[in-house]
Amino acid sequence: MPTIQKVWFISILAVLCSTRVVAQDPTAPPTPPAPPTVVAVNTEMPAPDSVMVTVVMKHQQNKNLPEIRRVLEAQGFWDIFPPHDARIVSWTIAMGLGHVVVLKMPPSAVRRLNLAIENGAWGAFDTEIYLTYDYMPIFGEYIDRREEAKEDRR
């Protein structure tokens, strides 16, 4: 990833990590935003024998966002997740669910990923981890073959 994209990505990630959500109480005084946190992200391509892992971190419904952030900071979550040799493929927020993070990493990093989640995320998120793969190339080939098959039937 070019340097400008790295800076842009890290800036966006820092803003997202520092954004506060306040309950809709019009009488509550505004809370000043927390200072942005810079997270080091590995953008290098993993080895060819890498695996893709999807991590679902569901917000614990008995905690509000400031409580979740306090747990994550107290446990040092952002210092250990994602593992240093993992590459973030995508990181999305599913409203009502939580974070859905797709990582690509060498198989040797899977243990560190598991420990990062157990040591850093538990207490803030309910977690699920899935071994996954990129289906888009397969889907594209299928659609192309399907269109060819339609033409052959005509």
Summary of the structure (lengths in Angstrom):
residues: 154
radius of gyration: 19.3
end to end distance: 45.6
largest distance: 68.1
contacts: 375
relative contact order: 0.17
helix: 41%
strand: 22%
